[in-house]
C-alpha cells in the first residue's frame, strides 16, 4: 500500500509520483493544512448538498496521505481503479477525497487544476443533459443465446435469423462516456430493433435536448419524433 511514510523514503520515486521533492511536498502540505478547514466548510455548506452537516462517512485517511493521492492523480493521471490498487482504497472513496482536497489545493497554487466529472447517477438522464447540453445518447440492441424452447410458438418467437440461434434481445442506451442510461425489458430475439425501440418508449425516456444515435436497424426512428435530432447511417437505396 502506498503511503507518505513509505514513499518519502524513496525521493526519486516520490518526485516521479508527485512532481515534487519530499521537502516541497511538506511545504505544500503545511499550506494546504492551513486552508483546508475553511475549504471543507464551504464544500459542506453548498446549497446542492442533500445531507445535514456531520452526516455521511468520515474520511478514514489523514490529510497528508489524501494530498499524496491527489498529487499522484494530477501527476500520473491513473484511473480511479488503478489508484485504488496503489493506495488500497475503494474506488468510490478516491473521488470523494479528490473533491475535498482539490479546492484547498487550488487555493495555495497558481496552477489551474482539472475539474472532476459531475457525480451523476447512471439513470439520471435529466442531470446528464443539464451537465452536457450536447449529449448524444447511443442506442443499440444486443442478443443473448438461450436454450431452444420446447414450445413451438416460443421457438418461432425466439428464433433470431441474424444470429441463427434462439435468443433474447435487450436494448441499451449509453452516453458518449459509455455510462449506461437506460435498459429495456428483455424480449424474444425475433423482434426488430425499431419495434423494440418503440415498445420501450425510448423517446419519452431520453430527454429531448439530447440527440439519438443508432445503426441501420433504427431507420424510421426519425419519423417518430421530428423535433429530436436523430443520427442514423444512410441506408443504401
ROBALUM-545864 format. One record per residue (C-alpha): y, x, z. Coordinates in pm, whole numbers, padded with zeros to 5 digits, always signed. Each point is the difference from the previous one (the first is absolute). Layout:
<pts>
YXZ
...
</pts>
This chain:
<pts>
+00000+00000+00000
+00343+00134-00097
+00247+00026+00289
+00316+00198+00071
-00184+00215+00253
-00262+00093-00257
+00224+00036-00307
+00274+00202+00173
-00251+00281+00063
-00019+00058-00378
+00362+00052-00113
-00074+00037-00372
-00209-00315-00013
+00264-00177+00211
+00270+00084-00255
-00224-00119-00283
-00048-00333+00174
+00356-00067+00110
+00228+00230-00201
+00132+00139+00331
-00081+00288+00228
-00118-00085+00349
+00342+00093+00139
+00181-00221-00255
-00236-00285+00077
+00074+00033+00373
+00376-00017-00070
-00050-00307-00218
-00219-00161+00266
+00270+00048+00265
+00256-00164-00229
-00230-00292-00083
-00084-00046+00367
+00369-00053+00078
+00054-00278-00256
-00344-00162+00004
+00052-00245+00292
+00310-00154-00159
-00168-00004-00341
-00303-00176+00142
+00223-00256+00175
+00163-00086-00332
-00340-00033-00168
-00132-00234+00268
+00318-00208-00003
-00009-00070-00374
+00044-00372-00082
-00323-00018-00203
-00220+00114+00291
-00237-00280+00103
-00117+00135+00336
+00184+00014+00330
+00128+00335+00123
-00281+00179+00176
-00273-00184-00188
-00236+00170-00239
-00210+00311+00020
+00152+00308+00161
+00001+00335-00177
-00298+00202+00120
+00125+00343-00113
+00300+00192+00128
+00321+00037-00199
-00066+00365-00094
-00330-00077-00172
+00145-00309-00167
+00280+00216-00141
-00260+00248-00124
-00179-00282-00180
+00324-00121-00162
+00093+00349-00124
-00352+00055-00134
+00026-00328-00191
+00341+00098-00141
-00108+00353-00090
-00355-00046-00133
+00014-00369-00105
-00361-00086+00094
-00118-00360+00008
-00016-00186+00331
-00378+00025-00013
+00014+00380-00034
+00257+00024+00280
-00231-00209+00215
-00279+00252-00051
+00230+00296+00069
+00146-00141+00322
-00296-00218+00100
+00218-00310-00004
-00066-00346-00137
+00164-00053-00339
+00204-00299+00123
+00146+00200+00290
+00138+00262-00239
+00230-00249-00170
+00121-00129+00339
+00082+00353+00113
+00184+00087-00320
+00213-00313+00029
+00107+00106+00348
+00052+00372-00065
+00172+00006-00341
+00326-00175+00109
+00047+00251+00283
-00086+00288-00230
+00252-00125-00253
+00274+00007+00264
-00040+00371+00070
-00051+00122-00359
+00216+00000-00311
-00295-00050-00233
-00070-00343-00147
-00342-00118+00115
-00229-00228-00202
-00032-00363+00105
-00330-00149+00100
-00141-00285-00206
+00077-00347+00142
-00263-00119+00245
-00124-00309-00182
-00312-00203+00049
-00254-00008-00277
+00047-00373-00055
+00378-00017+00048
+00107-00035-00364
+00344-00141+00087
+00077+00314+00203
-00131+00220-00280
+00232-00164-00253
+00297+00033+00238
-00070+00370+00045
-00085+00068-00365
+00198-00236-00229
-00164+00145-00311
-00350-00056+00135
-00277-00032-00253
-00302-00194+00118
-00311+00112-00189
-00276-00259-00033
-00359+00055-00108
-00345-00142+00065
-00307+00194+00107
-00365-00100-00011
-00283+00079+00241
-00365-00027-00100
-00215-00249+00191
-00367-00091+00005
-00104-00235-00276
+00033-00356+00139
-00316-00209-00001
+00185-00315-00103
+00045-00026-00379
+00352-00142+00023
+00103+00275+00241
-00150+00256-00238
+00215-00131-00283
+00316-00008+00214
-00047+00355+00123
-00111+00149-00330
+00275+00246-00103
-00014+00076-00370
+00241+00289+00054
-00217+00170+00262
-00331-00129-00142
-00105-00086+00355
+00040-00269+00263
+00322+00061+00190
+00268-00138+00230
+00361+00050-00104
+00300+00066+00228
+00364+00036-00098
+00227+00254+00171
+00374+00061-00011
+00144+00340+00095
+00347+00153-00008
+00093+00330-00168
-00112+00196+00306
-00345-00160-00007
+00062-00221+00305
-00219-00312-00022
+00226-00305+00012
-00232-00288-00091
-00375-00061-00032
-00138-00317-00155
-00310-00189+00097
-00320+00129-00159
-00118-00207-00299
-00295+00009-00243
+00023+00290-00244
+00011-00217-00311
+00347-00130+00089
+00276+00137-00225
+00265+00221+00159
+00282-00236-00102
-00184-00300+00144
-00043+00184+00328
+00370+00094-00003
+00101-00363-00041
-00253-00121+00255
+00129+00251+00259
+00359-00124-00054
+00117+00357-00039
+00345-00102-00122
+00058-00178+00329
-00150+00282+00208
+00212+00282-00148
+00380-00034+00049
+00176-00066-00329
+00243+00300-00001
-00293+00234-00056
-00163+00049-00338
-00371-00036-00069
-00208+00247-00197
-00347-00079-00134
-00245+00089-00275
-00091-00199-00311
-00213-00235+00206
+00320-00157+00131
+00148-00097-00336
+00158-00339+00052
+00123+00073+00352
+00352+00041-00139
+00005-00367-00101
-00075-00120+00353
+00326+00138+00140
+00261+00078-00270
+00256+00100+00267
-00211+00291+00123
-00021+00333-00177
-00359+00044-00120
-00120+00333-00141
-00312-00027-00212
-00144+00215-00282
+00039-00145-00347
-00322-00151-00129
-00091+00111-00348
+00041-00296-00242
</pts>
